[in-house]
Amino acid sequence: MIKLIVFLFLVKVVLAGIDLSVRPSQTIGVSGILKCEGKPASGVLVKLYDHDTLSVDDKIASGRTDAQGRFSISGTGHEVSRITPKFNIYHDCKDGLTPCQRKVSIYIPKSYINQGRNANKIYDAGIIELAGQFSGETRDCLH
């Protein structure tokens, strides 16, 4: 009888979509506008990550800028501790024929982390001009 009760409980949990894990849902969102020499940077890849110090960063979401250079992405990470959110921008602005893309990483303040699965508080990155050099900028061929 106990097995039946446990089984029915688990079925109810699955059907209701309840998460029994010890890793709580933490949602983050970011939006902004990317420019290249003052013009909209369209089609630029933007990825949202949970930065991990001792392992590979966990990708939370990705997207591309629209024709006006606008982007808005959000996603959910699952960690026992608080996530360390950042977003990466992969672009070719003022890059010439140099192989691979320029990669800019920007950390998002932890105050923008939302508990649960809804990004109620979105980090506004503002207007970012990609033509200049950024501190910590790298190159990435395999994003």
N, CA, C and O of each residue as an XYZ file, in Angstrom:
572
protein
N       0.815     -1.189      0.000
C       0.000      0.000      0.000
C       0.868      1.267      0.000
O       0.553      2.243     -0.681
N       1.954      1.240      0.766
C       2.853      2.400      0.827
C       3.447      2.653     -0.561
O       3.558      3.803     -0.985
N       3.827      1.593     -1.264
C       4.400      1.748     -2.602
C       3.405      2.422     -3.538
O       3.784      3.269     -4.347
N       2.149      2.051     -3.429
C       1.112      2.649     -4.264
C       0.962      4.142     -3.952
O       0.820      4.952     -4.868
N       0.993      4.504     -2.694
C       0.857      5.912     -2.294
C       2.051      6.714     -2.820
O       1.879      7.810     -3.352
N       3.249      6.171     -2.671
C       4.453      6.848     -3.161
C       4.380      6.992     -4.683
O       4.697      8.049     -5.227
N       3.966      5.934     -5.357
C       3.844      5.966     -6.810
C       2.842      7.035     -7.254
O       3.132      7.803     -8.172
N       1.692      7.096     -6.629
C       0.675      8.082     -6.982
C       1.168      9.499     -6.701
O       0.889     10.421     -7.468
N       1.900      9.672     -5.604
C       2.474     10.976     -5.288
C       3.454     11.405     -6.376
O       3.412     12.550     -6.825
N       4.331     10.506     -6.802
C       5.303     10.829     -7.836
C       4.632     11.143     -9.169
O       5.077     12.035     -9.891
N       3.577     10.423     -9.498
C       2.821     10.703    -10.720
C       2.225     12.102    -10.640
O       2.275     12.854    -11.613
N       1.666     12.455     -9.493
C       1.083     13.788     -9.306
C       2.153     14.869     -9.438
O       1.907     15.912    -10.043
N       3.329     14.629     -8.881
C       4.428     15.590     -8.965
C       4.840     15.797    -10.422
O       5.028     16.930    -10.866
N       4.976     14.705    -11.155
C       5.381     14.797    -12.555
C       4.324     15.532    -13.371
O       4.657     16.415    -14.161
N       3.061     15.179    -13.188
C       1.981     15.814    -13.945
C       1.827     17.288    -13.576
O       1.455     18.098    -14.425
N       2.103     17.639    -12.349
C       1.979     19.033    -11.913
C       3.216     19.852    -12.256
O       3.198     21.077    -12.144
N       4.287     19.187    -12.671
C       5.507     19.896    -13.027
C       6.269     20.428    -11.825
O       6.989     21.420    -11.946
N       6.129     19.799    -10.682
C       6.811     20.242     -9.470
C       8.253     19.757     -9.500
O       8.519     18.595     -9.809
N       9.173     20.643     -9.182
C      10.595     20.319     -9.162
C      11.008     19.938     -7.746
O      10.952     20.763     -6.835
N      11.426     18.676     -7.561
C      11.834     18.192     -6.245
C      13.347     18.272     -6.030
O      13.853     17.827     -5.000
N      14.062     18.836     -6.997
C      15.516     18.881     -6.861
C      15.921     19.864     -5.769
O      15.148     20.734     -5.367
N      17.155     19.700     -5.302
C      17.685     20.606     -4.287
C      18.343     21.822     -4.932
O      18.820     22.721     -4.239
N      18.364     21.842     -6.249
C      18.944     22.972     -6.963
C      17.808     23.894     -7.402
O      17.113     23.595     -8.373
N      17.613     24.991     -6.711
C      16.486     25.872     -7.025
C      16.632     26.549     -8.389
O      17.743     26.750     -8.881
N      15.505     26.892     -8.984
C      15.492     27.626    -10.249
C      15.852     29.079     -9.989
O      15.286     29.732     -9.112
N      16.812     29.572    -10.776
C      17.229     30.964    -10.696
C      17.222     31.519    -12.112
O      17.971     31.055    -12.972
N      16.382     32.502    -12.348
C      16.194     33.027    -13.693
C      16.835     34.407    -13.817
O      16.793     35.227    -12.900
N      17.428     34.626    -14.985
C      18.098     35.887    -15.268
C      17.713     36.334    -16.673
O      17.523     35.509    -17.567
N      17.601     37.627    -16.855
C      17.292     38.171    -18.175
C      18.139     39.401    -18.436
O      18.509     40.122    -17.509
N      18.443     39.635    -19.701
C      19.227     40.805    -20.091
C      18.698     41.316    -21.430
O      18.303     40.539    -22.300
N      18.702     42.628    -21.571
C      18.319     43.231    -22.844
C      19.238     44.418    -23.100
O      19.868     44.940    -22.180
N      19.307     44.833    -24.350
C      20.136     45.973    -24.694
C      20.140     46.214    -26.181
O      19.400     45.582    -26.936
N      20.986     47.136    -26.591
C      21.144     47.492    -28.005
C      22.633     47.495    -28.312
O      23.426     48.084    -27.578
N      23.009     46.830    -29.408
C      24.406     46.787    -29.830
C      24.582     47.637    -31.085
O      23.768     47.592    -32.007
N      25.661     48.410    -31.096
C      25.976     49.282    -32.230
C      27.398     48.995    -32.687
O      28.253     48.580    -31.904
N      27.628     49.228    -33.979
C      28.967     49.151    -34.549
C      29.188     50.445    -35.314
O      28.552     50.685    -36.340
N      30.086     51.271    -34.813
C      30.357     52.589    -35.376
C      29.078     53.414    -35.510
O      28.859     54.092    -36.514
N      28.235     53.342    -34.468
C      27.017     54.128    -34.431
C      25.834     53.546    -35.167
O      24.731     54.085    -35.081
N      26.039     52.442    -35.899
C      24.952     51.808    -36.654
C      24.507     50.538    -35.943
O      25.310     49.912    -35.251
N      23.238     50.141    -36.100
C      22.763     48.910    -35.450
C      23.612     47.704    -35.846
O      23.911     47.509    -37.024
N      23.993     46.904    -34.869
C      24.753     45.680    -35.110
C      23.749     44.525    -35.163
O      23.396     43.948    -34.134
N      23.300     44.201    -36.364
C      22.280     43.153    -36.500
C      22.921     41.779    -36.638
O      24.035     41.642    -37.144
N      22.193     40.764    -36.178
C      22.645     39.380    -36.293
C      23.775     38.986    -35.373
O      24.403     37.947    -35.577
N      24.050     39.797    -34.359
C      25.150     39.507    -33.424
C      24.683     38.464    -32.405
O      23.595     38.576    -31.839
N      25.511     37.460    -32.183
C      25.201     36.389    -31.232
C      25.446     36.863    -29.803
O      26.503     37.413    -29.492
N      24.455     36.642    -28.937
C      24.547     36.973    -27.514
C      24.160     35.725    -26.731
O      23.124     35.114    -26.996
N      24.995     35.349    -25.768
C      24.722     34.169    -24.941
C      24.746     34.537    -23.467
O      25.576     35.329    -23.020
N      23.827     33.951    -22.726
C      23.701     34.170    -21.283
C      24.245     32.933    -20.574
O      23.876     31.807    -20.908
N      25.126     33.147    -19.591
C      25.791     32.049    -18.883
C      25.712     32.204    -17.375
O      25.512     33.298    -16.846
N      25.876     31.066    -16.696
C      26.212     31.038    -15.277
C      27.706     30.762    -15.243
O      28.144     29.673    -15.615
N      28.495     31.739    -14.802
C      29.945     31.577    -14.747
C      30.313     30.635    -13.602
O      29.896     30.832    -12.461
N      31.097     29.617    -13.925
C      31.594     28.673    -12.924
C      33.106     28.814    -12.833
O      33.795     28.816    -13.853
N      33.616     28.930    -11.630
C      35.048     29.135    -11.427
C      35.851     27.857    -11.701
O      36.905     27.911    -12.335
N      35.360     26.724    -11.229
C      36.138     25.482    -11.308
C      35.707     24.553    -12.435
O      36.278     23.473    -12.589
N      34.727     24.941    -13.216
C      34.286     24.090    -14.327
C      33.842     24.975    -15.488
O      33.900     26.202    -15.406
N      33.402     24.345    -16.557
C      32.935     25.067    -17.739
C      31.660     25.835    -17.395
O      30.797     25.321    -16.683
N      31.541     27.054    -17.894
C      30.344     27.860    -17.657
C      29.110     27.151    -18.216
O      29.183     26.463    -19.233
N      27.976     27.331    -17.534
C      26.716     26.724    -17.957
C      25.937     27.712    -18.805
O      25.606     28.803    -18.342
N      25.637     27.334    -20.060
C      24.843     28.213    -20.925
C      23.394     28.177    -20.465
O      22.820     27.109    -20.258
N      22.812     29.365    -20.309
C      21.431     29.492    -19.865
C      20.516     29.826    -21.039
O      19.402     29.308    -21.119
N      20.972     30.685    -21.949
C      20.148     31.081    -23.094
C      21.033     31.724    -24.152
O      22.174     32.095    -23.878
N      20.500     31.852    -25.361
C      21.213     32.560    -26.419
C      20.212     33.169    -27.386
O      19.048     32.771    -27.435
N      20.683     34.133    -28.148
C      19.850     34.783    -29.146
C      20.705     35.690    -30.009
O      21.919     35.777    -29.824
N      20.066     36.364    -30.951
C      20.767     37.281    -31.852
C      20.070     38.633    -31.850
O      18.877     38.737    -31.563
N      20.833     39.657    -32.173
C      20.242     40.983    -32.268
C      19.368     41.076    -33.508
O      19.596     40.383    -34.500
N      18.360     41.946    -33.436
C      17.482     42.156    -34.588
C      18.089     43.221    -35.507
O      19.226     43.645    -35.301
N      17.335     43.650    -36.515
C      17.831     44.615    -37.499
C      18.203     45.959    -36.877
O      19.006     46.701    -37.441
N      17.622     46.276    -35.714
C      17.949     47.525    -35.026
C      19.035     47.346    -33.964
O      19.352     48.285    -33.234
N      19.610     46.130    -33.876
C      20.663     45.850    -32.906
C      20.148     45.491    -31.524
O      20.942     45.337    -30.595
N      18.834     45.353    -31.366
C      18.240     45.047    -30.062
C      18.316     43.540    -29.766
O      18.217     42.705    -30.665
N      18.492     43.230    -28.490
C      18.426     41.842    -28.040
C      17.733     41.781    -26.694
O      17.744     42.740    -25.922
N      17.135     40.642    -26.431
C      16.504     40.372    -25.142
C      16.479     38.862    -24.965
O      15.807     38.151    -25.712
N      17.211     38.378    -23.978
C      17.249     36.937    -23.715
C      17.084     36.700    -22.218
O      17.451     37.538    -21.395
N      16.534     35.558    -21.891
C      16.409     35.158    -20.484
C      16.407     33.645    -20.418
O      16.113     32.959    -21.398
N      16.737     33.145    -19.251
C      16.759     31.706    -19.050
C      16.935     31.375    -17.583
O      17.113     32.253    -16.738
N      16.881     30.090    -17.307
C      16.909     29.606    -15.935
C      18.098     28.691    -15.708
O      18.365     27.784    -16.496
N      18.808     28.945    -14.618
C      19.903     28.086    -14.186
C      19.496     27.350    -12.920
O      18.602     27.783    -12.194
N      20.158     26.241    -12.668
C      19.848     25.429    -11.489
C      21.154     25.139    -10.756
O      21.959     24.319    -11.198
N      21.348     25.806     -9.657
C      22.549     25.637     -8.843
C      22.135     25.612     -7.378
O      21.129     26.211     -6.998
N      22.913     24.920     -6.563
C      22.661     24.920     -5.122
C      22.972     26.310     -4.573
O      22.220     26.849     -3.761
N      24.091     26.887     -5.025
C      24.442     28.246     -4.608
C      23.883     29.227     -5.644
O      23.317     28.814     -6.656
N      24.046     30.521     -5.384
C      23.564     31.518     -6.339
C      24.380     31.453     -7.622
O      25.593     31.245     -7.587
N      23.711     31.631     -8.745
C      24.416     31.666    -10.018
C      25.214     32.963    -10.121
O      24.928     33.945     -9.436
N      26.217     32.943    -10.990
C      27.009     34.127    -11.289
C      26.740     34.467    -12.752
O      27.427     33.964    -13.642
N      25.740     35.322    -13.008
C      25.320     35.550    -14.387
C      26.236     36.489    -15.157
O      26.746     37.474    -14.622
N      26.428     36.155    -16.426
C      27.166     37.013    -17.347
C      26.596     36.775    -18.733
O      25.962     35.753    -18.990
N      26.830     37.732    -19.625
C      26.480     37.478    -21.011
C      27.679     37.771    -21.884
O      28.464     38.679    -21.613
N      27.804     36.981    -22.940
C      28.893     37.122    -23.894
C      28.334     37.650    -25.206
O      27.252     37.259    -25.643
N      29.089     38.541    -25.820
C      28.747     39.090    -27.124
C      29.842     38.638    -28.089
O      31.025     38.862    -27.832
N      29.452     38.001    -29.200
C      30.395     37.509    -30.205
C      30.183     38.337    -31.473
O      29.112     38.277    -32.078
N      31.188     39.105    -31.876
C      30.961     40.030    -32.990
C      32.210     40.230    -33.840
O      33.310     39.813    -33.478
N      32.003     40.886    -34.988
C      33.077     41.186    -35.934
C      33.210     42.683    -36.205
O      33.798     43.073    -37.214
N      32.681     43.518    -35.335
C      32.752     44.966    -35.540
C      34.205     45.429    -35.516
O      34.954     45.106    -34.594
N      34.595     46.187    -36.535
C      35.964     46.732    -36.644
C      37.011     45.620    -36.539
O      38.048     45.777    -35.895
N      36.710     44.499    -37.186
C      37.548     43.314    -37.045
C      38.363     43.003    -38.293
O      39.308     42.217    -38.229
N      38.017     43.600    -39.416
C      38.751     43.311    -40.645
C      38.660     41.844    -41.015
O      37.588     41.242    -40.951
N      39.792     41.272    -41.401
C      39.842     39.870    -41.832
C      40.403     38.946    -40.751
O      40.754     37.801    -41.036
N      40.488     39.431    -39.525
C      41.028     38.626    -38.432
C      40.142     37.410    -38.205
O      38.921     37.543    -38.125
N      40.745     36.216    -38.099
C      39.932     35.015    -37.898
C      39.232     35.002    -36.535
O      39.689     35.626    -35.577
N      38.147     34.299    -36.476
C      37.331     34.138    -35.276
C      36.630     35.459    -34.942
O      36.798     36.457    -35.643
N      35.851     35.448    -33.875
C      35.096     36.639    -33.504
C      35.609     37.226    -32.201
O      36.169     36.531    -31.354
N      35.401     38.521    -32.071
C      35.714     39.184    -30.813
C      34.663     38.741    -29.795
O      33.479     38.635    -30.116
N      35.109     38.486    -28.569
C      34.202     38.052    -27.506
C      34.329     39.010    -26.330
O      35.412     39.229    -25.787
N      33.189     39.571    -25.958
C      33.118     40.483    -24.824
C      32.229     39.821    -23.770
O      31.121     39.386    -24.083
N      32.701     39.741    -22.533
C      31.916     39.191    -21.427
C      31.562     40.311    -20.460
O      32.417     41.099    -20.056
N      30.283     40.366    -20.097
C      29.804     41.378    -19.164
C      29.049     40.687    -18.044
O      28.082     39.966    -18.290
N      29.490     40.909    -16.817
C      28.824     40.294    -15.663
C      27.587     41.097    -15.282
O      27.571     42.326    -15.355
N      26.564     40.374    -14.879
C      25.298     40.974    -14.483
C      25.228     40.965    -12.954
O      25.504     39.937    -12.336
N      24.865     42.088    -12.335
C      24.760     42.100    -10.865
C      23.797     41.020    -10.370
O      22.748     40.779    -10.968
N      24.176     40.383     -9.276
C      23.357     39.294     -8.738
C      21.985     39.758     -8.266
O      21.085     38.940     -8.073
N      21.821     41.054     -8.082
C      20.512     41.572     -7.665
C      19.455     41.380     -8.755
O      18.264     41.553     -8.493
N      19.873     41.026     -9.975
C      18.932     40.779    -11.072
C      18.533     39.309    -11.186
O      17.793     38.946    -12.100
N      19.002     38.469    -10.288
C      18.603     37.060    -10.284
C      17.201     36.958     -9.701
O      16.927     37.495     -8.627
N      16.328     36.276    -10.403
C      14.952     36.053     -9.962
C      14.810     34.616     -9.494
O      15.283     33.697    -10.164
N      14.175     34.411     -8.370
C      13.904     33.049     -7.900
C      12.724     32.505     -8.688
O      11.755     33.224     -8.933
N      12.798     31.241     -9.086
C      11.732     30.639     -9.880
C      12.040     30.716    -11.363
O      13.189     30.910    -11.759
N      11.016     30.563    -12.176
C      11.203     30.447    -13.624
C      10.835     31.691    -14.423
O      10.852     31.643    -15.653
N      10.506     32.799    -13.774
C      10.140     34.019    -14.480
C      11.170     35.111    -14.242
O      11.556     35.380    -13.104
N      11.611     35.737    -15.331
C      12.562     36.846    -15.231
C      11.764     38.132    -15.048
O      11.508     38.852    -16.012
N      11.375     38.415    -13.811
C      10.577     39.601    -13.522
C      11.413     40.874    -13.519
O      10.902     41.961    -13.788
N      12.690     40.737    -13.217
C      13.604     41.881    -13.164
C      14.679     41.649    -14.229
O      15.513     40.755    -14.085
N      14.659     42.442    -15.283
C      15.570     42.272    -16.419
C      16.705     43.293    -16.324
O      16.461     44.473    -16.070
N      17.937     42.845    -16.526
C      19.090     43.744    -16.538
C      19.123     44.485    -17.870
O      19.164     43.854    -18.926
N      19.106     45.799    -17.834
C      19.181     46.624    -19.033
C      20.640     47.009    -19.256
O      21.194     47.833    -18.528
N      21.254     46.404    -20.268
C      22.662     46.661    -20.570
C      22.855     47.993    -21.282
O      23.986     48.444    -21.463
N      21.757     48.625    -21.687
C      21.851     49.911    -22.368
C      22.335     49.755    -23.802
O      22.177     48.700    -24.415
N      22.923     50.818    -24.324
C      23.479     50.816    -25.685
C      24.970     50.554    -25.575
O      25.691     51.280    -24.890
N      25.425     49.516    -26.250
C      26.839     49.134    -26.199
C      27.450     49.341    -27.580
O      26.994     48.760    -28.564
N      28.477     50.168    -27.642
C      29.214     50.405    -28.882
C      30.345     49.383    -28.958
O      31.230     49.355    -28.103
N      30.304     48.541    -29.996
C      31.249     47.430    -30.121
C      32.558     47.802    -30.822
O      33.487     46.995    -30.850
N      32.645     49.008    -31.386
C      33.837     49.387    -32.146
C      35.078     49.527    -31.272
O      36.192     49.302    -31.747
N      34.908     49.894    -30.008
C      36.056     50.081    -29.119
C      36.585     48.773    -28.565
O      36.003     47.712    -28.791
N      37.686     48.852    -27.840
C      38.265     47.695    -27.174
C      37.699     47.590    -25.760
O      37.502     48.603    -25.088
N      37.442     46.370    -25.317
C      36.910     46.131    -23.981
C      37.959     45.456    -23.118
O      38.731     44.628    -23.604
N      37.990     45.800    -21.862
C      38.887     45.149    -20.912
C      38.528     43.665    -20.837
O      37.359     43.320    -20.667
N      39.502     42.808    -20.960
C      39.272     41.368    -20.888
C      38.740     40.766    -22.173
O      38.401     39.583    -22.193
N      38.655     41.536    -23.245
C      38.151     41.020    -24.523
C      39.052     39.907    -25.036
O      40.275     39.989    -24.918
N      38.456     38.875    -25.601
C      39.207     37.751    -26.167
C      38.669     37.457    -27.566
O      37.819     38.178    -28.088
N      39.181     36.392    -28.154
C      38.694     35.915    -29.446
C      38.138     34.509    -29.243
O      38.628     33.751    -28.405
N      37.109     34.170    -30.019
C      36.459     32.866    -29.863
C      36.073     32.329    -31.233
O      35.382     32.995    -32.003
N      36.529     31.120    -31.524
C      36.217     30.471    -32.805
C      35.152     29.384    -32.655
O      34.538     28.986    -33.645
N      34.927     28.905    -31.445
C      34.071     27.720    -31.236
C      32.860     27.983    -30.365
O      32.472     27.113    -29.585
N      32.265     29.123    -30.468
C      31.135     29.434    -29.597
C      29.892     28.769    -30.115
O      28.823     28.908    -29.519
